């Protein structure tokens, strides 16, 4: 399950593994599944992020 947070005027769905945020919960869940399975981020997924944490582990 992903986290939901209000950042500015937007609802952002966060991957609980890496902290990247997305505009929809499905993409955040896809990111979280990938991160937990591979212990790394997927560039193909994170390129869609609307919020990026300071200390990301994106590839």
C-alpha distance matrix in Angstrom:
0.0 3.8 6.8 9.7 13.2 16.7 18.8 22.3 22.5 19.2 15.6 13.6 9.9 9.5 8.4 8.0 10.5 13.2 12.8 13.9 13.3 13.5 15.0 12.6 8.9 10.0 11.6 8.9 6.8 10.3 11.0 8.3 9.6 13.0 12.9 11.9 14.5 17.2 16.8 17.7 16.8 18.1 20.7 20.4 16.8 17.4 20.6 18.7 17.1 18.4 17.7 18.6 18.5 21.9 21.4 19.4 19.8 20.0 22.6
3.8 0.0 3.8 6.7 10.0 13.5 15.2 18.8 19.1 15.8 12.5 10.0 6.4 5.7 5.5 5.9 9.0 10.9 9.7 10.5 9.6 10.2 12.0 10.3 7.0 9.1 9.8 6.5 6.1 9.7 9.5 7.4 10.0 12.7 12.2 12.2 15.2 17.2 16.4 16.6 15.2 16.5 18.7 18.5 14.8 14.8 17.9 15.9 13.8 14.9 14.0 15.1 15.1 18.7 18.5 16.7 17.6 17.7 20.6
6.8 3.8 0.0 3.8 6.6 10.3 12.3 15.9 16.6 13.7 10.3 8.3 5.7 5.0 6.8 6.5 10.3 11.5 9.2 10.5 9.1 10.4 11.8 11.0 8.6 11.7 12.1 8.7 9.5 13.0 12.2 10.4 13.4 15.8 14.7 15.0 18.2 19.9 18.6 18.6 17.0 18.7 20.4 20.6 16.8 16.0 18.9 16.8 14.2 14.3 12.9 14.3 13.9 17.4 17.8 16.6 18.3 18.7 21.9
9.7 6.7 3.8 0.0 3.8 7.1 9.6 13.0 13.2 10.3 6.8 5.8 4.6 6.1 9.2 9.9 13.5 13.9 11.0 11.4 8.9 9.6 10.0 9.6 8.3 11.9 12.5 9.7 11.4 14.7 14.1 13.2 16.2 18.4 17.6 18.3 21.4 22.9 21.7 21.2 19.2 20.5 21.6 21.5 17.8 16.8 19.1 16.5 13.9 13.1 12.1 14.4 14.6 18.1 19.2 18.2 20.3 20.3 23.7
13.2 10.0 6.6 3.8 0.0 3.8 6.2 9.6 10.5 8.3 5.8 5.3 6.4 7.4 11.0 11.6 14.9 14.6 11.1 11.6 9.0 10.3 10.6 11.6 11.2 14.9 14.8 12.1 14.4 17.4 16.2 15.6 19.0 20.7 19.5 20.6 23.8 24.9 23.3 22.5 20.4 21.8 22.4 22.7 19.2 17.5 19.4 17.1 13.9 12.3 10.8 13.2 13.2 16.4 18.2 17.8 20.5 20.6 24.2
16.7 13.5 10.3 7.1 3.8 0.0 3.8 6.3 6.9 5.7 4.6 6.0 8.7 10.4 14.1 15.1 18.2 17.4 13.7 13.6 10.6 11.5 10.8 12.6 13.3 16.9 16.7 14.6 17.3 20.0 18.9 18.8 22.2 23.6 22.5 23.9 27.1 27.9 26.4 25.2 22.8 24.0 24.0 24.3 20.9 19.0 20.3 17.7 14.7 12.2 11.1 14.1 14.5 17.4 19.8 19.6 22.6 22.6 26.0
18.8 15.2 12.3 9.6 6.2 3.8 0.0 3.8 6.1 5.5 6.4 6.6 9.9 10.8 14.5 15.7 18.3 16.8 13.0 12.4 9.8 11.1 11.0 13.7 14.9 18.2 17.2 15.2 18.4 20.6 18.9 19.3 22.9 23.7 22.4 24.3 27.4 27.7 26.0 24.4 21.8 23.0 22.6 23.1 20.0 17.7 18.6 16.4 13.2 10.3 8.8 11.7 12.3 14.7 17.6 17.7 21.0 20.8 24.3
22.3 18.8 15.9 13.0 9.6 6.3 3.8 0.0 3.8 5.6 8.2 9.5 13.1 14.4 18.0 19.4 21.9 20.1 16.4 15.5 12.8 13.6 12.8 15.8 17.6 20.8 19.8 18.3 21.6 23.6 22.0 22.7 26.3 27.0 25.8 27.8 30.8 31.0 29.4 27.5 24.7 25.7 24.8 25.3 22.4 20.0 20.3 18.1 15.2 11.8 10.9 13.9 14.8 16.8 20.1 20.4 23.8 23.4 26.7
22.5 19.1 16.6 13.2 10.5 6.9 6.1 3.8 0.0 3.8 7.0 9.5 13.2 15.4 19.1 20.9 23.6 22.0 18.4 17.1 13.8 13.7 11.8 14.6 16.8 20.0 19.4 18.4 21.6 23.6 22.6 23.5 26.8 27.7 27.0 29.0 31.8 32.2 31.0 29.1 26.1 26.6 25.8 25.7 22.8 20.9 20.9 18.2 15.9 12.4 12.6 16.1 17.6 19.9 23.0 22.9 26.0 25.3 28.4
19.2 15.8 13.7 10.3 8.3 5.7 5.5 5.6 3.8 0.0 3.8 6.0 9.7 12.2 15.8 17.9 20.6 19.3 15.8 14.2 10.7 10.1 8.1 10.8 13.0 16.2 15.6 14.7 17.9 19.8 19.0 20.0 23.1 24.1 23.7 25.7 28.3 28.9 27.9 26.1 23.0 23.4 22.8 22.4 19.4 17.8 18.1 15.1 12.8 9.7 10.3 14.0 15.8 18.7 21.4 20.7 23.6 22.6 25.7
15.6 12.5 10.3 6.8 5.8 4.6 6.4 8.2 7.0 3.8 0.0 3.8 6.7 9.7 13.3 15.3 18.3 17.6 14.2 13.0 9.4 8.7 7.0 8.6 10.0 13.5 13.5 12.2 15.0 17.4 16.9 17.4 20.4 21.9 21.5 23.1 25.9 26.8 25.9 24.5 21.7 22.2 22.2 21.7 18.3 17.1 18.1 14.9 12.6 10.3 10.6 14.1 15.5 18.9 21.0 20.1 22.7 21.9 25.1
13.6 10.0 8.3 5.8 5.3 6.0 6.6 9.5 9.5 6.0 3.8 0.0 3.8 6.3 9.8 12.1 14.8 13.9 10.6 9.3 5.6 5.6 5.4 7.3 8.3 11.6 10.9 9.1 12.2 14.4 13.4 14.0 17.3 18.4 17.9 19.7 22.4 23.2 22.2 20.7 17.9 18.6 18.7 18.5 15.1 13.6 15.0 12.2 9.5 7.8 7.6 10.8 12.3 15.9 17.7 16.5 19.0 18.2 21.4
9.9 6.4 5.7 4.6 6.4 8.7 9.9 13.1 13.2 9.7 6.7 3.8 0.0 3.8 6.9 9.3 12.1 11.9 9.2 8.3 5.3 5.1 6.2 6.2 5.5 8.8 8.4 5.9 8.6 11.3 10.5 10.7 13.8 15.4 15.0 16.4 19.1 20.2 19.5 18.4 15.8 16.6 17.4 17.1 13.4 12.6 14.7 12.0 9.6 9.4 9.1 11.5 12.7 16.5 17.5 15.9 17.7 17.0 20.1
9.5 5.7 5.0 6.1 7.4 10.4 10.8 14.4 15.4 12.2 9.7 6.3 3.8 0.0 3.8 5.9 8.6 8.3 5.6 5.6 4.3 6.4 9.0 9.2 8.0 10.5 9.3 5.8 8.4 10.8 9.0 8.5 12.1 13.4 12.2 13.7 16.8 17.6 16.3 15.4 13.2 14.7 15.8 16.3 12.6 11.2 14.0 12.2 9.3 9.9 8.4 9.6 10.0 13.7 14.3 12.6 14.4 14.3 17.6
8.4 5.5 6.8 9.2 11.0 14.1 14.5 18.0 19.1 15.8 13.3 9.8 6.9 3.8 0.0 3.8 5.4 5.8 5.0 5.6 6.4 8.2 11.4 10.9 9.0 10.3 8.8 5.2 6.6 8.6 6.2 5.0 8.8 9.9 8.5 10.0 13.0 13.9 12.7 12.1 10.3 12.1 13.9 14.6 11.0 10.1 13.6 12.4 10.1 11.8 10.4 10.5 10.5 14.0 13.6 11.4 12.3 12.2 15.3
8.0 5.9 6.5 9.9 11.6 15.1 15.7 19.4 20.9 17.9 15.3 12.1 9.3 5.9 3.8 0.0 3.8 5.9 5.6 8.2 9.4 11.7 14.7 14.1 11.7 13.2 12.4 8.6 9.0 11.3 9.1 6.5 9.9 11.5 9.2 9.4 13.1 14.3 12.4 12.7 11.9 14.5 16.7 17.8 14.4 13.4 17.0 16.1 13.5 15.0 12.9 12.5 11.4 14.5 13.6 12.0 12.8 13.8 17.0
10.5 9.0 10.3 13.5 14.9 18.2 18.3 21.9 23.6 20.6 18.3 14.8 12.1 8.6 5.4 3.8 0.0 3.8 6.1 8.4 10.9 13.3 16.7 16.3 14.0 14.8 13.3 10.0 10.1 11.2 8.4 5.9 8.8 9.4 6.3 6.8 10.4 11.0 8.7 9.1 9.1 12.2 14.7 16.3 13.4 12.4 16.2 16.2 13.9 16.0 13.9 12.6 11.3 13.8 12.0 10.0 9.9 11.2 14.1
13.2 10.9 11.5 13.9 14.6 17.4 16.8 20.1 22.0 19.3 17.6 13.9 11.9 8.3 5.8 5.9 3.8 0.0 3.8 5.7 9.1 11.9 15.6 16.0 14.6 15.5 13.1 10.2 11.5 12.0 8.5 7.6 10.8 10.3 7.2 9.2 12.4 11.9 9.4 8.4 7.5 10.7 12.4 14.5 11.9 10.0 13.5 14.0 11.4 13.5 11.2 9.1 7.9 10.4 8.7 6.4 6.9 8.2 11.5
12.8 9.7 9.2 11.0 11.1 13.7 13.0 16.4 18.4 15.8 14.2 10.6 9.2 5.6 5.0 5.6 6.1 3.8 0.0 3.8 6.3 9.8 13.2 14.1 13.1 14.8 12.6 9.4 11.5 12.8 9.6 9.0 12.8 12.9 10.4 12.3 15.5 15.4 13.2 12.0 10.4 12.9 14.0 15.8 12.7 10.3 13.5 13.2 10.0 11.1 8.3 7.1 5.9 9.1 8.9 7.4 9.5 10.3 14.0
13.9 10.5 10.5 11.4 11.6 13.6 12.4 15.5 17.1 14.2 13.0 9.3 8.3 5.6 5.6 8.2 8.4 5.7 3.8 0.0 3.8 6.9 10.5 11.9 11.7 13.0 10.3 7.8 10.8 11.4 8.2 9.2 12.7 12.3 10.7 13.4 16.0 15.6 14.1 12.1 9.4 11.0 11.4 12.8 9.8 7.1 9.9 9.5 6.2 7.8 5.7 4.9 6.0 9.7 10.1 7.8 9.8 9.2 12.6
13.3 9.6 9.1 8.9 9.0 10.6 9.8 12.8 13.8 10.7 9.4 5.6 5.3 4.3 6.4 9.4 10.9 9.1 6.3 3.8 0.0 3.8 7.0 8.8 9.2 11.2 9.0 6.7 10.3 11.6 9.4 10.5 13.9 14.2 13.3 15.7 18.3 18.4 17.3 15.4 12.5 13.4 13.6 14.0 10.7 8.6 10.6 8.8 5.4 5.7 4.5 6.4 8.2 12.0 13.2 11.4 13.5 12.6 15.8
13.5 10.2 10.4 9.6 10.3 11.5 11.1 13.6 13.7 10.1 8.7 5.6 5.1 6.4 8.2 11.7 13.3 11.9 9.8 6.9 3.8 0.0 3.8 5.5 7.0 8.7 6.4 5.7 9.4 10.4 9.2 11.1 14.0 14.4 14.4 16.9 19.0 19.4 19.0 17.0 13.7 13.7 13.6 13.0 9.6 8.6 10.0 7.0 4.9 5.3 6.7 9.2 11.8 15.4 16.7 14.4 16.1 14.5 17.1
15.0 12.0 11.8 10.0 10.6 10.8 11.0 12.8 11.8 8.1 7.0 5.4 6.2 9.0 11.4 14.7 16.7 15.6 13.2 10.5 7.0 3.8 0.0 3.8 7.0 8.9 7.9 8.2 11.4 12.5 12.3 14.2 16.7 17.4 17.9 20.1 22.1 22.7 22.6 20.7 17.3 16.9 16.6 15.4 12.3 11.8 12.3 8.7 7.6 6.7 8.9 12.2 14.8 18.4 20.0 18.0 19.8 18.1 20.6
12.6 10.3 11.0 9.6 11.6 12.6 13.7 15.8 14.6 10.8 8.6 7.3 6.2 9.2 10.9 14.1 16.3 16.0 14.1 11.9 8.8 5.5 3.8 0.0 3.8 5.6 5.9 6.7 8.9 10.4 11.3 12.8 14.7 16.0 17.0 18.8 20.5 21.7 22.0 20.5 17.4 16.8 17.3 15.7 12.3 12.8 13.8 10.3 9.8 10.0 11.9 14.7 17.0 20.7 21.9 19.5 20.9 19.1 21.5
8.9 7.0 8.6 8.3 11.2 13.3 14.9 17.6 16.8 13.0 10.0 8.3 5.5 8.0 9.0 11.7 14.0 14.6 13.1 11.7 9.2 7.0 7.0 3.8 0.0 3.8 5.5 5.0 6.0 8.5 9.8 10.3 12.1 14.1 15.1 16.2 18.1 19.8 20.0 19.2 16.6 16.4 17.7 16.3 12.7 13.4 15.4 12.3 11.5 12.3 13.2 15.5 17.1 21.0 21.5 19.2 20.2 18.9 21.4
10.0 9.1 11.7 11.9 14.9 16.9 18.2 20.8 20.0 16.2 13.5 11.6 8.8 10.5 10.3 13.2 14.8 15.5 14.8 13.0 11.2 8.7 8.9 5.6 3.8 0.0 3.8 5.4 5.1 6.2 8.7 9.8 10.5 12.3 14.2 15.4 16.5 18.2 19.2 18.3 15.7 14.9 16.3 14.4 11.1 12.9 14.7 11.8 12.1 13.7 15.2 17.0 18.9 22.6 22.8 20.0 20.4 18.7 20.5
11.6 9.8 12.1 12.5 14.8 16.7 17.2 19.8 19.4 15.6 13.5 10.9 8.4 9.3 8.8 12.4 13.3 13.1 12.6 10.3 9.0 6.4 7.9 5.9 5.5 3.8 0.0 3.8 5.3 4.9 6.2 8.6 9.8 10.5 12.2 14.2 15.3 16.3 17.1 15.6 12.6 11.6 12.7 10.9 7.4 9.1 10.9 8.3 8.7 11.0 12.5 14.0 16.2 19.8 20.0 16.9 17.3 15.3 17.0
8.9 6.5 8.7 9.7 12.1 14.6 15.2 18.3 18.4 14.7 12.2 9.1 5.9 5.8 5.2 8.6 10.0 10.2 9.4 7.8 6.7 5.7 8.2 6.7 5.0 5.4 3.8 0.0 3.8 5.4 5.1 6.1 8.6 9.9 10.4 12.2 14.2 15.3 15.3 14.2 11.6 11.8 13.3 12.5 8.7 9.2 11.9 9.7 8.6 10.6 11.0 12.2 13.7 17.4 17.4 14.7 15.4 14.1 16.5
6.8 6.1 9.5 11.4 14.4 17.3 18.4 21.6 21.6 17.9 15.0 12.2 8.6 8.4 6.6 9.0 10.1 11.5 11.5 10.8 10.3 9.4 11.4 8.9 6.0 5.1 5.3 3.8 0.0 3.8 5.3 5.0 6.0 8.5 9.7 10.5 12.1 14.0 14.6 14.3 12.4 12.5 14.9 13.9 10.4 11.7 14.7 12.8 12.2 14.4 14.7 15.5 16.6 20.2 19.7 16.8 16.8 15.8 17.9
10.3 9.7 13.0 14.7 17.4 20.0 20.6 23.6 23.6 19.8 17.4 14.4 11.3 10.8 8.6 11.3 11.2 12.0 12.8 11.4 11.6 10.4 12.5 10.4 8.5 6.2 4.9 5.4 3.8 0.0 3.8 5.5 5.2 6.2 8.6 10.1 10.7 12.1 13.4 12.7 10.5 9.8 12.2 10.8 7.7 10.0 12.7 11.4 11.7 14.7 15.4 15.8 17.3 20.7 19.9 16.6 16.0 14.3 15.7
11.0 9.5 12.2 14.1 16.2 18.9 18.9 22.0 22.6 19.0 16.9 13.4 10.5 9.0 6.2 9.1 8.4 8.5 9.6 8.2 9.4 9.2 12.3 11.3 9.8 8.7 6.2 5.1 5.3 3.8 0.0 3.8 5.5 5.1 6.0 8.6 9.9 10.5 11.0 9.7 7.2 7.3 9.8 9.5 6.2 7.3 10.7 10.1 9.6 12.8 12.9 12.6 13.9 17.1 16.2 12.8 12.3 10.8 12.6
8.3 7.4 10.4 13.2 15.6 18.8 19.3 22.7 23.5 20.0 17.4 14.0 10.7 8.5 5.0 6.5 5.9 7.6 9.0 9.2 10.5 11.1 14.2 12.8 10.3 9.8 8.6 6.1 5.0 5.5 3.8 0.0 3.8 5.4 5.1 6.1 8.4 10.0 9.8 9.8 8.6 10.0 12.9 13.1 10.0 10.6 14.2 13.5 12.4 15.1 14.4 14.0 14.3 17.5 16.2 13.3 12.7 12.3 14.5
9.6 10.0 13.4 16.2 19.0 22.2 22.9 26.3 26.8 23.1 20.4 17.3 13.8 12.1 8.8 9.9 8.8 10.8 12.8 12.7 13.9 14.0 16.7 14.7 12.1 10.5 9.8 8.6 6.0 5.2 5.5 3.8 0.0 3.8 5.5 5.4 6.1 8.5 9.7 10.4 9.8 10.4 13.8 13.5 10.9 12.5 15.9 15.4 15.1 18.1 17.8 17.4 17.9 20.9 19.3 16.2 14.9 14.2 15.5
13.0 12.7 15.8 18.4 20.7 23.6 23.7 27.0 27.7 24.1 21.9 18.4 15.4 13.4 9.9 11.5 9.4 10.3 12.9 12.3 14.2 14.4 17.4 16.0 14.1 12.3 10.5 9.9 8.5 6.2 5.1 5.4 3.8 0.0 3.8 5.6 5.2 5.9 7.7 7.5 6.8 7.0 10.6 10.7 8.9 10.6 13.8 14.2 14.2 17.6 17.4 16.4 17.1 19.8 17.9 14.5 12.6 11.5 12.2
12.9 12.2 14.7 17.6 19.5 22.5 22.4 25.8 27.0 23.7 21.5 17.9 15.0 12.2 8.5 9.2 6.3 7.2 10.4 10.7 13.3 14.4 17.9 17.0 15.1 14.2 12.2 10.4 9.7 8.6 6.0 5.1 5.5 3.8 0.0 3.8 5.5 5.4 5.0 5.0 5.3 7.5 11.0 12.2 10.2 10.6 14.2 14.9 14.0 17.2 16.2 14.7 14.6 16.9 14.8 11.6 9.7 9.5 10.9
11.9 12.2 15.0 18.3 20.6 23.9 24.3 27.8 29.0 25.7 23.1 19.7 16.4 13.7 10.0 9.4 6.8 9.2 12.3 13.4 15.7 16.9 20.1 18.8 16.2 15.4 14.2 12.2 10.5 10.1 8.6 6.1 5.4 5.6 3.8 0.0 3.8 5.8 5.4 7.6 8.9 11.1 14.7 15.7 13.6 14.2 17.9 18.2 17.2 20.2 19.1 17.7 17.1 19.4 17.0 14.3 12.4 13.0 14.3
14.5 15.2 18.2 21.4 23.8 27.1 27.4 30.8 31.8 28.3 25.9 22.4 19.1 16.8 13.0 13.1 10.4 12.4 15.5 16.0 18.3 19.0 22.1 20.5 18.1 16.5 15.3 14.2 12.1 10.7 9.9 8.4 6.1 5.2 5.5 3.8 0.0 3.8 5.9 8.1 9.7 10.9 14.7 15.3 13.9 15.3 18.6 19.3 19.0 22.3 21.6 20.2 20.0 22.2 19.7 16.7 14.2 14.2 14.6
17.2 17.2 19.9 22.9 24.9 27.9 27.7 31.0 32.2 28.9 26.8 23.2 20.2 17.6 13.9 14.3 11.0 11.9 15.4 15.6 18.4 19.4 22.7 21.7 19.8 18.2 16.3 15.3 14.0 12.1 10.5 10.0 8.5 5.9 5.4 5.8 3.8 0.0 3.8 5.3 7.6 8.9 12.5 13.7 13.1 14.0 17.2 18.5 18.4 21.8 21.0 19.1 19.0 20.7 17.9 14.8 11.8 11.7 11.4
16.8 16.4 18.6 21.7 23.3 26.4 26.0 29.4 31.0 27.9 25.9 22.2 19.5 16.3 12.7 12.4 8.7 9.4 13.2 14.1 17.3 19.0 22.6 22.0 20.0 19.2 17.1 15.3 14.6 13.4 11.0 9.8 9.7 7.7 5.0 5.4 5.9 3.8 0.0 3.8 7.1 9.9 13.1 15.1 14.1 14.0 17.4 18.9 17.9 21.1 19.7 17.3 16.6 18.0 14.9 12.2 9.3 10.3 10.9
17.7 16.6 18.6 21.2 22.5 25.2 24.4 27.5 29.1 26.1 24.5 20.7 18.4 15.4 12.1 12.7 9.1 8.4 12.0 12.1 15.4 17.0 20.7 20.5 19.2 18.3 15.6 14.2 14.3 12.7 9.7 9.8 10.4 7.5 5.0 7.6 8.1 5.3 3.8 0.0 3.8 6.7 9.6 12.1 11.4 10.9 14.0 15.9 15.2 18.4 17.2 14.7 14.4 15.8 13.0 9.8 6.6 6.7 7.1
16.8 15.2 17.0 19.2 20.4 22.8 21.8 24.7 26.1 23.0 21.7 17.9 15.8 13.2 10.3 11.9 9.1 7.5 10.4 9.4 12.5 13.7 17.3 17.4 16.6 15.7 12.6 11.6 12.4 10.5 7.2 8.6 9.8 6.8 5.3 8.9 9.7 7.6 7.1 3.8 0.0 3.8 6.4 8.8 7.8 7.1 10.3 12.1 11.5 15.0 14.2 12.0 12.6 14.4 12.4 8.7 6.5 4.8 5.9
18.1 16.5 18.7 20.5 21.8 24.0 23.0 25.7 26.6 23.4 22.2 18.6 16.6 14.7 12.1 14.5 12.2 10.7 12.9 11.0 13.4 13.7 16.9 16.8 16.4 14.9 11.6 11.8 12.5 9.8 7.3 10.0 10.4 7.0 7.5 11.1 10.9 8.9 9.9 6.7 3.8 0.0 3.8 5.3 5.3 6.1 8.5 10.5 11.1 14.9 15.0 13.3 14.8 16.9 15.4 11.6 9.6 6.7 6.4
20.7 18.7 20.4 21.6 22.4 24.0 22.6 24.8 25.8 22.8 22.2 18.7 17.4 15.8 13.9 16.7 14.7 12.4 14.0 11.4 13.6 13.6 16.6 17.3 17.7 16.3 12.7 13.3 14.9 12.2 9.8 12.9 13.8 10.6 11.0 14.7 14.7 12.5 13.1 9.6 6.4 3.8 0.0 3.8 5.4 5.1 5.8 8.8 10.0 13.5 14.1 12.4 14.5 16.3 15.3 11.7 10.3 6.7 5.9
20.4 18.5 20.6 21.5 22.7 24.3 23.1 25.3 25.7 22.4 21.7 18.5 17.1 16.3 14.6 17.8 16.3 14.5 15.8 12.8 14.0 13.0 15.4 15.7 16.3 14.4 10.9 12.5 13.9 10.8 9.5 13.1 13.5 10.7 12.2 15.7 15.3 13.7 15.1 12.1 8.8 5.3 3.8 0.0 3.8 5.9 5.8 7.7 10.0 13.6 15.0 14.3 16.9 19.1 18.5 14.9 13.8 10.2 9.6
16.8 14.8 16.8 17.8 19.2 20.9 20.0 22.4 22.8 19.4 18.3 15.1 13.4 12.6 11.0 14.4 13.4 11.9 12.7 9.8 10.7 9.6 12.3 12.3 12.7 11.1 7.4 8.7 10.4 7.7 6.2 10.0 10.9 8.9 10.2 13.6 13.9 13.1 14.1 11.4 7.8 5.3 5.4 3.8 0.0 3.8 5.5 5.8 7.5 11.2 12.4 12.1 14.7 17.4 17.0 13.4 12.9 9.8 10.5
17.4 14.8 16.0 16.8 17.5 19.0 17.7 20.0 20.9 17.8 17.1 13.6 12.6 11.2 10.1 13.4 12.4 10.0 10.3 7.1 8.6 8.6 11.8 12.8 13.4 12.9 9.1 9.2 11.7 10.0 7.3 10.6 12.5 10.6 10.6 14.2 15.3 14.0 14.0 10.9 7.1 6.1 5.1 5.9 3.8 0.0 3.8 5.1 5.1 8.8 9.4 8.5 11.2 13.8 13.7 10.2 10.4 7.3 9.0
20.6 17.9 18.9 19.1 19.4 20.3 18.6 20.3 20.9 18.1 18.1 15.0 14.7 14.0 13.6 17.0 16.2 13.5 13.5 9.9 10.6 10.0 12.3 13.8 15.4 14.7 10.9 11.9 14.7 12.7 10.7 14.2 15.9 13.8 14.2 17.9 18.6 17.2 17.4 14.0 10.3 8.5 5.8 5.8 5.5 3.8 0.0 3.8 5.6 8.6 10.2 9.8 13.1 15.3 15.8 12.7 13.0 9.6 10.4
18.7 15.9 16.8 16.5 17.1 17.7 16.4 18.1 18.2 15.1 14.9 12.2 12.0 12.2 12.4 16.1 16.2 14.0 13.2 9.5 8.8 7.0 8.7 10.3 12.3 11.8 8.3 9.7 12.8 11.4 10.1 13.5 15.4 14.2 14.9 18.2 19.3 18.5 18.9 15.9 12.1 10.5 8.8 7.7 5.8 5.1 3.8 0.0 3.8 6.5 9.1 10.1 13.6 16.5 17.3 14.4 15.3 12.2 13.7
17.1 13.8 14.2 13.9 13.9 14.7 13.2 15.2 15.9 12.8 12.6 9.5 9.6 9.3 10.1 13.5 13.9 11.4 10.0 6.2 5.4 4.9 7.6 9.8 11.5 12.1 8.7 8.6 12.2 11.7 9.6 12.4 15.1 14.2 14.0 17.2 19.0 18.4 17.9 15.2 11.5 11.1 10.0 10.0 7.5 5.1 5.6 3.8 0.0 3.8 5.5 6.7 10.1 13.2 14.4 11.8 13.4 11.1 13.5
18.4 14.9 14.3 13.1 12.3 12.2 10.3 11.8 12.4 9.7 10.3 7.8 9.4 9.9 11.8 15.0 16.0 13.5 11.1 7.8 5.7 5.3 6.7 10.0 12.3 13.7 11.0 10.6 14.4 14.7 12.8 15.1 18.1 17.6 17.2 20.2 22.3 21.8 21.1 18.4 15.0 14.9 13.5 13.6 11.2 8.8 8.6 6.5 3.8 0.0 3.8 6.8 10.2 13.2 15.3 13.5 15.9 14.0 16.6
17.7 14.0 12.9 12.1 10.8 11.1 8.8 10.9 12.6 10.3 10.6 7.6 9.1 8.4 10.4 12.9 13.9 11.2 8.3 5.7 4.5 6.7 8.9 11.9 13.2 15.2 12.5 11.0 14.7 15.4 12.9 14.4 17.8 17.4 16.2 19.1 21.6 21.0 19.7 17.2 14.2 15.0 14.1 15.0 12.4 9.4 10.2 9.1 5.5 3.8 0.0 3.8 6.7 9.8 12.1 10.9 13.7 12.7 15.9
18.6 15.1 14.3 14.4 13.2 14.1 11.7 13.9 16.1 14.0 14.1 10.8 11.5 9.6 10.5 12.5 12.6 9.1 7.1 4.9 6.4 9.2 12.2 14.7 15.5 17.0 14.0 12.2 15.5 15.8 12.6 14.0 17.4 16.4 14.7 17.7 20.2 19.1 17.3 14.7 12.0 13.3 12.4 14.3 12.1 8.5 9.8 10.1 6.7 6.8 3.8 0.0 3.8 6.6 8.5 7.3 10.3 9.6 13.0
18.5 15.1 13.9 14.6 13.2 14.5 12.3 14.8 17.6 15.8 15.5 12.3 12.7 10.0 10.5 11.4 11.3 7.9 5.9 6.0 8.2 11.8 14.8 17.0 17.1 18.9 16.2 13.7 16.6 17.3 13.9 14.3 17.9 17.1 14.6 17.1 20.0 19.0 16.6 14.4 12.6 14.8 14.5 16.9 14.7 11.2 13.1 13.6 10.1 10.2 6.7 3.8 0.0 3.8 5.6 5.7 9.4 10.1 13.7
21.9 18.7 17.4 18.1 16.4 17.4 14.7 16.8 19.9 18.7 18.9 15.9 16.5 13.7 14.0 14.5 13.8 10.4 9.1 9.7 12.0 15.4 18.4 20.7 21.0 22.6 19.8 17.4 20.2 20.7 17.1 17.5 20.9 19.8 16.9 19.4 22.2 20.7 18.0 15.8 14.4 16.9 16.3 19.1 17.4 13.8 15.3 16.5 13.2 13.2 9.8 6.6 3.8 0.0 3.8 6.0 9.7 11.0 14.3
21.4 18.5 17.8 19.2 18.2 19.8 17.6 20.1 23.0 21.4 21.0 17.7 17.5 14.3 13.6 13.6 12.0 8.7 8.9 10.1 13.2 16.7 20.0 21.9 21.5 22.8 20.0 17.4 19.7 19.9 16.2 16.2 19.3 17.9 14.8 17.0 19.7 17.9 14.9 13.0 12.4 15.4 15.3 18.5 17.0 13.7 15.8 17.3 14.4 15.3 12.1 8.5 5.6 3.8 0.0 3.8 6.7 9.2 12.3
19.4 16.7 16.6 18.2 17.8 19.6 17.7 20.4 22.9 20.7 20.1 16.5 15.9 12.6 11.4 12.0 10.0 6.4 7.4 7.8 11.4 14.4 18.0 19.5 19.2 20.0 16.9 14.7 16.8 16.6 12.8 13.3 16.2 14.5 11.6 14.3 16.7 14.8 12.2 9.8 8.7 11.6 11.7 14.9 13.4 10.2 12.7 14.4 11.8 13.5 10.9 7.3 5.7 6.0 3.8 0.0 3.8 5.6 9.0
19.8 17.6 18.3 20.3 20.5 22.6 21.0 23.8 26.0 23.6 22.7 19.0 17.7 14.4 12.3 12.8 9.9 6.9 9.5 9.8 13.5 16.1 19.8 20.9 20.2 20.4 17.3 15.4 16.8 16.0 12.3 12.7 14.9 12.6 9.7 12.4 14.2 11.8 9.3 6.6 6.5 9.6 10.3 13.8 12.9 10.4 13.0 15.3 13.4 15.9 13.7 10.3 9.4 9.7 6.7 3.8 0.0 3.8 6.5
20.0 17.7 18.7 20.3 20.6 22.6 20.8 23.4 25.3 22.6 21.9 18.2 17.0 14.3 12.2 13.8 11.2 8.2 10.3 9.2 12.6 14.5 18.1 19.1 18.9 18.7 15.3 14.1 15.8 14.3 10.8 12.3 14.2 11.5 9.5 13.0 14.2 11.7 10.3 6.7 4.8 6.7 6.7 10.2 9.8 7.3 9.6 12.2 11.1 14.0 12.7 9.6 10.1 11.0 9.2 5.6 3.8 0.0 3.8
22.6 20.6 21.9 23.7 24.2 26.0 24.3 26.7 28.4 25.7 25.1 21.4 20.1 17.6 15.3 17.0 14.1 11.5 14.0 12.6 15.8 17.1 20.6 21.5 21.4 20.5 17.0 16.5 17.9 15.7 12.6 14.5 15.5 12.2 10.9 14.3 14.6 11.4 10.9 7.1 5.9 6.4 5.9 9.6 10.5 9.0 10.4 13.7 13.5 16.6 15.9 13.0 13.7 14.3 12.3 9.0 6.5 3.8 0.0
